[in-house]
Amino acid sequence: MWKDRMKLKRLKERLKIAAQQAAEKQNPKQITEIRLGGSRAQDGILKYMPKLTEVCKTHGFVYGIIPEKGKPVSGASDNNRAWWKEKVKFDKNGLAAIAKYEAKCLAMIEAENNQNGNSKSILQDLQDATLGSLLSS
């Protein structure tokens, strides 16, 4: 049953992606607006984060945005920029980190489903009197 749910989820995701691609072909103006919105968001971050670091007396800031499609966008304050670009390498490692996190979440869900959903093991854990009363009702 879990496998069927996962297949349905993947199918819905594929259909959603196909619908988005069809919409992109039909309305390129909307894509331009989305890109402009992304650049506006980045401009807002770069405008307000330095002010926030001054007010809160922080050492700096870093941020990263990974859109569904396209190149990851990131930035950092001057004192953190070298570390962010050279050590963290968000542009390269961001997508891999998200994939790793999603795989970890799926594994946790699967383990939880196996633990809670395996009716055979649950029934074996019950005492005989409890099982007998469940069967009689």
N, C-alpha and C positions, 0 to 999 in steps of 0.2 A: 504494500500500500504506500509506503514511504517512497519507493522508487517511482511509482506512478505519479505521486505528488511532485517529485523533482522533475520528471519528464514534462508534466503539465506546466510547471514553472518555467522550464527552459523553452518550451514551445511558446508560451506567452511572451517571453523576452524576445524570441526571434520574430514573432509577429509584430511586437512593438517596434523593434529595430527596422523591420521591413516597412512599417507604416511611416516611420520617421524619414526613411530614405525616399519613399514616395512623396511625402510632403515636401522634402527638400527639392526634389525635381520640379514640383509644381510651383513652389513659392520661394525663389531665391532671395527675395526681399526680406523675408522673415529670418533667414539665416544671417543676413547682414545685420539685422537688428539684434540677434542673439550675440553675435560677435561684438557688436558695439556695447551691448550690455555688460559683457565680460570685461571689456577694456575699461568701461566706466567703473565697474566694481573694483578693478585693480587700481585705478586712479584714486578712488575713495580710500582704499586701504593705505596707499602710499601717502595720501594727504593727512589722514587722521592718526596713523600709528606713531609718527614722530611726536605729534602733540601729546598723545597718550603716554609715550615713554617719558616725556618731560614732566607731565602732571603726576604720574605715578612713581616717578624716579626709578625707572627700570633701566637695565643695561642695554636693552635693544629688543628687537623683534624679528621673527621669521614667519613666513606664511607660504602655503602651497595650495594651489587649486588644480584639481585634476578633472577636467570636463569629460563627459561621456565620449566625445569625439574630439580629436585634436591634440595639440601639444600641451603638456602640463605647464602651468604658469606659477612662478614662485618669486619671492623677493625676500630681502633681509635688510636690516639696518647696516650702516657702514661697518660697525665693529663686528658684526656676525657674518658678513657677506662671504668672506673667504672660507670660513668653516662650513657654511651652508652649501657653497658651490663645490668645494673640494672634498670635504669629508662626508657630508650627508648625501650629496649628489641626488637631490630630490627629483630632478628631471628624469633620471634613469631609474632610481630605486623606488620612487613613489608608487608606480603601477604595480611593481612586484610586491611591495609591502601590502597594498590593498588586496591583491590576489591571495597572498599568504594569510591575511586576516580573514578573508571570506572562506578560505579552505578550512581554517581553524574553527570558524563558527559552524560550518557545515558538519565537521567532524563531531563537534560538541552536540549538535542537534541530533545527529545520527546515534551517538552514544546514548543520549537521553531517551530517544525513541526505542532503542534496543532494550534499555533498562526498564522503561515504563511500559513499553508496548508488547513485550514478549509474554503473552498470556500464559503460556505453559510454565514458565518459571515463577510467575506470580501465583498460580494455582498450587505449585509444589511448595511454596513458602507458607501457605495457609495451614493452619492446624486442621486435623481431621474433623473435629466437631464443627468448626466454622464452615469448612467445605461442605459437610453434610447438610447443615442448615441452609446454605446457599442453594444447594441442589434441590432440596425439598421445597423451597419457596418458588 
